[in-house]
Amino acid sequence: MTPFSAALLAGGRSTRMKQDKALLHWHGQDLWQAQLHKLQSIGASRVLLSCRREQPLFPGEAVEIIHDPEGIDNGPLGAITRCLERVQMPLLVLAVDMPWMTAAFLRAHLIPSAEPVRGQFYRGPHGDEVLAGLYVPGMLPLMQTALREKHLALQPIIETCVHSDLATTQMLSDEQMPFFHNVNTPHDLK
């Protein structure tokens, strides 16, 4: 197996939820803890937690914390780019608000298994699922350029990477779609 890192994205502003999604209770623990445990269980060389400095998230010494820069909100693109720059190896990314994603799915479908390693993403009815996927260092120049130019949408970057043979996408099956469901509002939790 190719060495890889894993990053939990927990720094979102949670405006639609009206409370920090990372701190929602999920099966007896905070959602960020449940998601982090999934990433810790899949064999990553390094595990990162991307969050805002003011969030009360204390994962322990085995997890590297990557704080969002003060006063800068460049969304998931900024967070993923910072994490990928730090590890310089394939990076499995998982958003904190995807609680139905399983470690088994991540292990079976998004961990790099063959060389050369390309980014791996799934495509659903609304486009590429960019917040649960495998990013690779070869994608960094495109991501860094998009950040500099303030083009923060990830889907166009993934599409360009696919056309440049830096990434692959495959369609989600009906059985796989629930894994990628996001919790964005209180209604979504029900």
Backbone as CSV, one residue per row, in Angstrom:
resi,resn,N_x,N_y,N_z,CA_x,CA_y,CA_z,C_x,C_y,C_z
1,MET,0.846,-1.180,0.000,0.000,0.000,0.000,0.892,1.244,0.000
2,THR,0.531,2.205,-0.804,1.239,3.469,-0.866,0.982,4.265,0.413
3,PRO,2.028,4.826,1.032,1.794,5.659,2.221,0.894,6.850,1.881
4,PHE,0.045,7.205,2.820,-0.860,8.331,2.616,-1.150,8.972,3.960
5,SER,-1.648,10.191,3.918,-2.102,10.905,5.105,-3.608,11.086,5.016
6,ALA,-4.205,11.496,6.117,-5.649,11.742,6.143,-5.908,13.043,6.885
7,ALA,-6.871,13.816,6.393,-7.205,15.097,7.017,-8.706,15.215,7.224
8,LEU,-9.083,15.631,8.422,-10.472,15.934,8.730,-10.665,17.440,8.607
9,LEU,-11.614,17.848,7.779,-11.938,19.265,7.607,-13.058,19.619,8.575
10,ALA,-12.733,20.409,9.589,-13.715,20.729,10.632,-13.866,22.230,10.857
11,GLY,-13.301,23.054,9.986,-13.262,24.487,10.235,-14.371,25.308,9.623
12,GLY,-15.365,24.665,9.032,-16.446,25.415,8.396,-17.202,26.298,9.376
13,ARG,-17.860,27.308,8.845,-18.574,28.282,9.682,-19.952,27.800,10.133
14,SER,-20.490,26.757,9.512,-21.764,26.141,9.933,-22.921,27.135,9.980
15,THR,-22.987,28.044,9.026,-24.015,29.090,9.080,-25.426,28.531,8.945
16,ARG,-25.630,27.527,8.099,-26.977,26.966,7.940,-27.391,26.134,9.153
17,MET,-26.407,25.527,9.822,-26.712,24.717,11.003,-26.988,25.602,12.220
18,LYS,-26.445,26.807,12.213,-26.592,27.767,13.309,-25.869,27.332,14.588
19,GLN,-25.013,26.364,14.477,-24.092,25.954,15.538,-22.950,25.195,14.879
20,ASP,-21.851,25.080,15.552,-20.670,24.431,14.978,-20.966,22.950,14.721
21,LYS,-20.929,22.553,13.442,-21.224,21.155,13.100,-20.235,20.196,13.747
22,ALA,-19.002,20.625,13.896,-17.992,19.753,14.494,-18.377,19.342,15.913
23,LEU,-19.165,20.181,16.587,-19.525,19.926,17.983,-20.889,19.270,18.147
24,LEU,-21.551,18.927,17.048,-22.820,18.210,17.148,-22.596,16.855,17.806
25,HIS,-23.577,16.400,18.571,-23.455,15.086,19.208,-23.849,14.007,18.213
26,TRP,-23.026,12.985,18.125,-23.237,11.899,17.182,-22.862,10.589,17.873
27,HIS,-23.843,9.802,18.217,-23.627,8.500,18.850,-22.707,8.591,20.063
28,GLY,-23.011,9.538,20.940,-22.320,9.614,22.214,-21.030,10.420,22.232
29,GLN,-20.691,11.060,21.139,-19.488,11.890,21.124,-19.689,13.053,20.164
30,ASP,-18.767,14.004,20.191,-18.845,15.094,19.225,-18.568,14.545,17.831
31,LEU,-19.205,15.147,16.836,-19.066,14.673,15.458,-17.615,14.669,15.003
32,TRP,-16.842,15.689,15.362,-15.443,15.721,14.929,-14.671,14.528,15.486
33,GLN,-14.990,14.096,16.698,-14.309,12.946,17.285,-14.661,11.660,16.539
34,ALA,-15.943,11.496,16.209,-16.378,10.303,15.478,-15.685,10.227,14.121
35,GLN,-15.629,11.371,13.429,-15.003,11.399,12.109,-13.494,11.166,12.207
36,LEU,-12.873,11.744,13.210,-11.431,11.576,13.391,-11.089,10.118,13.678
37,HIS,-11.919,9.450,14.467,-11.673,8.027,14.759,-11.704,7.201,13.477
38,LYS,-12.597,7.547,12.552,-12.623,6.828,11.270,-11.290,6.965,10.565
39,LEU,-10.786,8.201,10.512,-9.523,8.434,9.806,-8.351,7.773,10.525
40,GLN,-8.389,7.731,11.832,-7.308,7.091,12.579,-7.310,5.577,12.406
41,SER,-8.428,5.015,11.985,-8.542,3.557,11.892,-8.158,2.988,10.522
42,ILE,-7.817,3.839,9.565,-7.633,3.333,8.196,-6.180,3.197,7.765
43,GLY,-5.233,3.421,8.664,-3.831,3.162,8.350,-3.052,4.320,7.758
44,ALA,-3.497,5.550,7.992,-2.778,6.713,7.475,-1.458,6.899,8.219
45,SER,-0.424,7.330,7.480,0.874,7.628,8.091,0.782,8.826,9.020
46,ARG,-0.012,9.806,8.614,-0.213,11.015,9.412,-1.686,11.363,9.365
47,VAL,-2.212,11.887,10.484,-3.605,12.322,10.549,-3.603,13.792,10.946
48,LEU,-4.332,14.604,10.165,-4.401,16.038,10.395,-5.832,16.452,10.706
49,LEU,-5.961,17.510,11.492,-7.247,18.115,11.787,-7.170,19.569,11.359
50,SER,-7.953,19.943,10.369,-7.996,21.321,9.887,-9.186,22.009,10.538
51,CYS,-8.905,23.102,11.261,-9.971,23.771,12.004,-9.601,25.237,12.243
52,ARG,-10.575,25.960,12.790,-10.328,27.340,13.198,-9.671,27.344,14.577
53,ARG,-8.835,28.321,14.820,-8.095,28.409,16.080,-9.028,28.478,17.296
54,GLU,-10.190,29.128,17.140,-11.081,29.310,18.294,-11.948,28.088,18.595
55,GLN,-11.925,27.073,17.739,-12.735,25.882,18.008,-12.127,25.076,19.151
56,PRO,-12.944,24.577,20.074,-12.426,23.803,21.210,-12.233,22.326,20.843
57,LEU,-11.310,22.066,19.916,-11.045,20.702,19.460,-9.654,20.301,19.939
58,PHE,-9.583,19.247,20.735,-8.318,18.821,21.326,-8.118,17.335,21.034
59,PRO,-7.504,17.012,19.893,-7.456,15.621,19.451,-6.358,14.760,20.069
60,GLY,-5.415,15.333,20.766,-4.308,14.546,21.303,-3.068,14.683,20.439
61,GLU,-1.962,14.183,20.950,-0.671,14.404,20.318,-0.484,13.694,18.985
62,ALA,-1.185,12.618,18.729,-0.983,11.856,17.496,-1.578,12.546,16.273
63,VAL,-2.331,13.603,16.477,-2.999,14.309,15.382,-2.377,15.694,15.213
64,GLU,-2.021,16.029,13.977,-1.462,17.346,13.675,-2.610,18.322,13.414
65,ILE,-2.582,19.464,14.082,-3.622,20.471,13.883,-3.127,21.514,12.890
66,ILE,-3.944,21.794,11.887,-3.665,22.829,10.900,-4.748,23.892,11.074
67,HIS,-4.384,25.014,11.649,-5.365,26.079,11.860,-5.540,26.925,10.605
68,ASP,-6.784,27.359,10.395,-7.048,28.331,9.333,-6.339,29.627,9.708
69,PRO,-5.780,30.346,8.729,-5.142,31.627,9.049,-6.179,32.628,9.553
70,GLU,-5.781,33.443,10.509,-6.667,34.465,11.069,-7.150,35.414,9.977
71,GLY,-8.454,35.670,9.944,-9.016,36.654,9.028,-9.099,36.232,7.581
72,ILE,-8.769,34.983,7.281,-8.834,34.508,5.900,-9.826,33.361,5.834
73,ASP,-10.815,33.499,4.957,-11.792,32.434,4.765,-11.746,32.009,3.305
74,ASN,-10.906,31.010,3.025,-10.836,30.512,1.658,-11.368,29.090,1.562
75,GLY,-12.244,28.748,2.491,-13.038,27.530,2.420,-12.244,26.244,2.367
76,PRO,-12.911,25.188,1.899,-12.267,23.877,1.827,-11.012,23.871,0.952
77,LEU,-11.017,24.658,-0.136,-9.831,24.683,-0.997,-8.600,25.117,-0.195
78,GLY,-8.740,26.172,0.600,-7.613,26.628,1.408,-7.177,25.580,2.414
79,ALA,-8.131,24.961,3.090,-7.815,23.955,4.102,-7.108,22.750,3.489
80,ILE,-7.634,22.251,2.374,-7.030,21.076,1.739,-5.640,21.418,1.209
81,THR,-5.499,22.591,0.615,-4.193,23.004,0.089,-3.168,23.086,1.214
82,ARG,-3.533,23.695,2.347,-2.607,23.794,3.481,-2.189,22.403,3.977
83,CYS,-3.146,21.501,4.062,-2.839,20.143,4.526,-1.937,19.411,3.530
84,LEU,-2.234,19.521,2.255,-1.444,18.839,1.227,-0.029,19.417,1.157
85,GLU,0.091,20.723,1.316,1.425,21.341,1.363,2.216,20.805,2.551
86,ARG,1.548,20.589,3.666,2.221,20.102,4.878,2.730,18.671,4.696
87,VAL,1.895,17.786,4.150,2.271,16.360,4.142,3.059,15.946,2.907
88,GLN,2.831,16.614,1.773,3.545,16.289,0.523,3.451,14.798,0.180
89,MET,2.264,14.244,0.339,1.998,12.848,-0.008,0.494,12.734,-0.263
90,PRO,0.015,11.624,-0.836,-1.431,11.497,-1.035,-2.184,11.772,0.261
91,LEU,-3.281,12.513,0.118,-4.037,12.978,1.283,-5.509,12.631,1.122
92,LEU,-5.997,11.738,1.974,-7.413,11.419,1.995,-8.106,12.486,2.833
93,VAL,-9.109,13.128,2.260,-9.824,14.221,2.917,-11.230,13.767,3.265
94,LEU,-11.674,14.128,4.471,-13.044,13.848,4.886,-13.590,15.075,5.600
95,ALA,-14.772,15.510,5.197,-15.431,16.633,5.856,-16.111,16.154,7.136
96,VAL,-16.101,17.014,8.132,-16.701,16.665,9.413,-18.199,16.420,9.281
97,ASP,-18.837,17.029,8.280,-20.297,16.940,8.174,-20.783,15.799,7.280
98,MET,-19.971,14.740,7.146,-20.371,13.535,6.410,-20.384,12.339,7.359
99,PRO,-21.284,12.339,8.333,-21.226,11.313,9.373,-21.568,9.903,8.905
100,TRP,-22.215,9.769,7.749,-22.572,8.429,7.284,-21.457,7.775,6.484
101,MET,-20.372,8.509,6.225,-19.210,7.899,5.579,-18.623,6.868,6.535
102,THR,-18.198,5.741,6.007,-17.651,4.686,6.858,-16.156,4.504,6.610
103,ALA,-15.478,4.020,7.618,-14.063,3.691,7.465,-13.900,2.589,6.423
104,ALA,-14.839,1.653,6.375,-14.752,0.557,5.396,-14.800,1.086,3.967
105,PHE,-15.687,2.064,3.698,-15.747,2.648,2.361,-14.441,3.376,2.039
106,LEU,-13.960,4.183,2.966,-12.709,4.909,2.738,-11.579,3.931,2.441
107,ARG,-11.490,2.878,3.246,-10.432,1.886,3.095,-10.521,1.190,1.738
108,ALA,-11.711,0.839,1.341,-11.887,0.060,0.111,-11.793,0.897,-1.163
109,HIS,-12.155,2.186,-1.077,-12.310,2.951,-2.323,-11.445,4.187,-2.466
110,LEU,-10.882,4.709,-1.388,-10.160,5.979,-1.514,-8.711,5.937,-1.022
111,ILE,-8.266,4.819,-0.524,-6.864,4.699,-0.117,-6.052,4.314,-1.344
112,PRO,-4.925,4.991,-1.577,-4.137,4.676,-2.778,-3.583,3.266,-2.719
113,SER,-3.719,2.550,-3.838,-3.274,1.156,-3.845,-2.311,0.836,-4.978
114,ALA,-2.184,1.723,-5.955,-1.312,1.424,-7.093,-0.583,2.689,-7.532
115,GLU,0.583,2.497,-8.121,1.356,3.613,-8.670,1.043,3.725,-10.166
116,PRO,1.068,4.900,-10.779,1.203,6.172,-10.082,-0.095,6.521,-9.360
117,VAL,0.035,7.210,-8.252,-1.140,7.577,-7.467,-1.780,8.818,-8.083
118,ARG,-3.057,8.703,-8.371,-3.835,9.836,-8.873,-4.891,10.188,-7.823
119,GLY,-5.368,11.412,-7.893,-6.487,11.775,-7.050,-7.665,10.866,-7.372
120,GLN,-8.479,10.580,-6.381,-9.639,9.705,-6.578,-10.872,10.383,-5.996
121,PHE,-11.896,10.474,-6.839,-13.120,11.151,-6.421,-14.329,10.411,-6.967
122,TYR,-15.448,10.656,-6.333,-16.722,10.100,-6.785,-17.594,11.241,-7.289
123,ARG,-18.434,10.903,-8.251,-19.336,11.883,-8.835,-20.768,11.467,-8.542
124,GLY,-21.520,12.422,-7.992,-22.922,12.192,-7.690,-23.796,13.032,-8.588
125,PRO,-25.067,13.128,-8.279,-25.996,13.878,-9.125,-25.697,15.380,-9.175
126,HIS,-24.949,15.894,-8.205,-24.639,17.332,-8.163,-23.189,17.622,-8.533
127,GLY,-22.499,16.640,-9.087,-21.109,16.837,-9.483,-20.157,16.034,-8.615
128,ASP,-18.884,16.407,-8.676,-17.855,15.686,-7.932,-18.024,15.898,-6.433
129,GLU,-17.844,14.828,-5.695,-17.875,14.875,-4.230,-16.461,15.218,-3.769
130,VAL,-16.216,16.494,-3.535,-14.854,16.981,-3.302,-14.430,16.927,-1.835
131,LEU,-15.365,16.655,-0.922,-15.045,16.688,0.502,-14.876,15.307,1.119
132,ALA,-14.817,14.302,0.277,-14.402,12.957,0.669,-13.707,12.390,-0.557
133,GLY,-12.407,12.545,-0.589,-11.651,12.117,-1.758,-10.172,12.086,-1.461
134,LEU,-9.421,11.623,-2.443,-7.970,11.520,-2.316,-7.324,12.585,-3.186
135,TYR,-6.584,13.489,-2.549,-5.842,14.540,-3.235,-4.370,14.128,-3.279
136,VAL,-3.686,14.490,-4.354,-2.272,14.118,-4.492,-1.434,15.372,-4.731
137,PRO,-0.130,15.314,-4.385,0.721,16.489,-4.540,0.755,17.064,-5.955
138,GLY,0.570,16.241,-6.972,0.554,16.739,-8.344,-0.567,17.731,-8.603
139,MET,-1.580,17.732,-7.753,-2.698,18.656,-7.898,-2.405,20.029,-7.287
140,LEU,-1.366,20.109,-6.468,-1.081,21.337,-5.723,-0.918,22.584,-6.595
141,PRO,-0.168,22.545,-7.699,-0.029,23.773,-8.488,-1.366,24.358,-8.940
142,LEU,-2.287,23.505,-9.370,-3.612,23.988,-9.775,-4.370,24.572,-8.583
143,MET,-4.270,23.930,-7.453,-4.963,24.388,-6.256,-4.387,25.719,-5.771
144,GLN,-3.069,25.828,-5.777,-2.420,27.064,-5.335,-2.756,28.231,-6.263
145,THR,-2.778,27.963,-7.565,-3.143,29.012,-8.522,-4.577,29.461,-8.301
146,ALA,-5.485,28.523,-8.120,-6.888,28.860,-7.878,-7.028,29.703,-6.610
147,LEU,-6.286,29.368,-5.576,-6.324,30.148,-4.332,-5.840,31.582,-4.576
148,ARG,-4.714,31.712,-5.256,-4.170,33.049,-5.537,-5.165,33.895,-6.319
149,GLU,-5.868,33.251,-7.261,-6.815,33.971,-8.118,-8.210,34.055,-7.504
150,LYS,-8.364,33.552,-6.266,-9.635,33.592,-5.537,-10.754,32.804,-6.232
151,HIS,-10.376,31.750,-6.947,-11.344,30.824,-7.539,-11.440,29.633,-6.573
152,LEU,-12.355,29.720,-5.628,-12.363,28.790,-4.499,-13.162,27.513,-4.717
153,ALA,-13.856,27.392,-5.832,-14.656,26.191,-6.093,-13.742,25.008,-6.408
154,LEU,-13.977,23.893,-5.754,-13.141,22.711,-5.946,-13.519,21.894,-7.181
155,GLN,-14.792,21.878,-7.546,-15.196,21.027,-8.670,-14.456,21.343,-9.972
156,PRO,-14.279,22.627,-10.352,-13.509,22.889,-11.570,-12.057,22.408,-11.487
157,ILE,-11.482,22.458,-10.288,-10.108,21.971,-10.117,-10.060,20.465,-10.339
158,ILE,-11.021,19.753,-9.765,-11.071,18.294,-9.947,-11.246,17.962,-11.423
159,GLU,-12.142,18.671,-12.107,-12.360,18.423,-13.535,-11.080,18.644,-14.331
160,THR,-10.349,19.724,-14.028,-9.088,19.975,-14.719,-8.078,18.872,-14.425
161,CYS,-8.030,18.411,-13.180,-7.115,17.330,-12.815,-7.459,16.029,-13.537
162,VAL,-8.737,15.765,-13.690,-9.155,14.564,-14.429,-8.699,14.669,-15.882
163,HIS,-8.903,15.831,-16.504,-8.490,16.023,-17.904,-6.974,15.994,-18.058
164,SER,-6.243,16.302,-16.990,-4.775,16.297,-17.020,-4.189,14.974,-16.535
165,ASP,-5.026,13.983,-16.301,-4.618,12.661,-15.825,-3.969,12.698,-14.437
166,LEU,-4.350,13.702,-13.638,-3.876,13.781,-12.260,-4.880,13.173,-11.285
167,ALA,-6.103,12.919,-11.783,-7.163,12.395,-10.918,-8.143,11.592,-11.754
168,THR,-8.895,10.756,-11.060,-9.963,9.991,-11.699,-11.254,10.214,-10.916
169,THR,-12.368,10.072,-11.601,-13.663,10.091,-10.919,-14.451,8.876,-11.379
170,GLN,-15.336,8.435,-10.532,-16.281,7.397,-10.929,-17.641,7.732,-10.350
171,MET,-18.658,7.260,-11.016,-20.022,7.559,-10.600,-20.370,6.792,-9.328
172,LEU,-21.068,7.472,-8.452,-21.570,6.823,-7.245,-22.723,5.894,-7.607
173,SER,-22.738,4.736,-7.010,-23.890,3.850,-7.160,-24.968,4.310,-6.183
174,ASP,-26.177,3.829,-6.383,-27.267,4.175,-5.469,-26.938,3.762,-4.033
175,GLU,-26.236,2.632,-3.875,-25.889,2.150,-2.538,-24.820,3.022,-1.876
176,GLN,-23.972,3.659,-2.675,-22.883,4.475,-2.129,-23.303,5.900,-1.791
177,MET,-24.365,6.397,-2.408,-24.750,7.799,-2.232,-24.972,8.210,-0.776
178,PRO,-25.583,7.364,0.073,-25.789,7.799,1.467,-24.498,8.125,2.218
179,PHE,-23.375,7.502,1.851,-22.111,7.785,2.526,-21.715,9.260,2.371
180,PHE,-22.132,9.883,1.276,-21.708,11.232,0.941,-22.727,12.299,1.347
181,HIS,-23.747,11.893,2.074,-24.764,12.850,2.513,-24.175,13.797,3.554
182,ASN,-24.396,15.091,3.358,-23.896,16.112,4.296,-24.971,16.498,5.299
183,VAL,-24.526,16.860,6.486,-25.394,17.410,7.516,-25.156,18.908,7.522
184,ASN,-26.063,19.664,6.875,-25.892,21.100,6.779,-26.909,21.884,7.611
185,THR,-28.039,21.280,7.907,-29.101,21.952,8.652,-29.587,21.033,9.774
186,PRO,-30.274,21.573,10.757,-30.839,20.700,11.804,-31.758,19.629,11.213
187,HIS,-32.461,19.942,10.152,-33.344,18.956,9.503,-32.546,17.767,8.964
188,ASP,-31.332,18.024,8.445,-30.504,16.942,7.890,-30.127,15.909,8.939
189,LEU,-30.079,16.293,10.189,-29.709,15.367,11.243,-30.782,14.331,11.512
190,LYS,-32.022,14.663,11.137,-33.136,13.762,11.445,-33.205,12.656,10.486
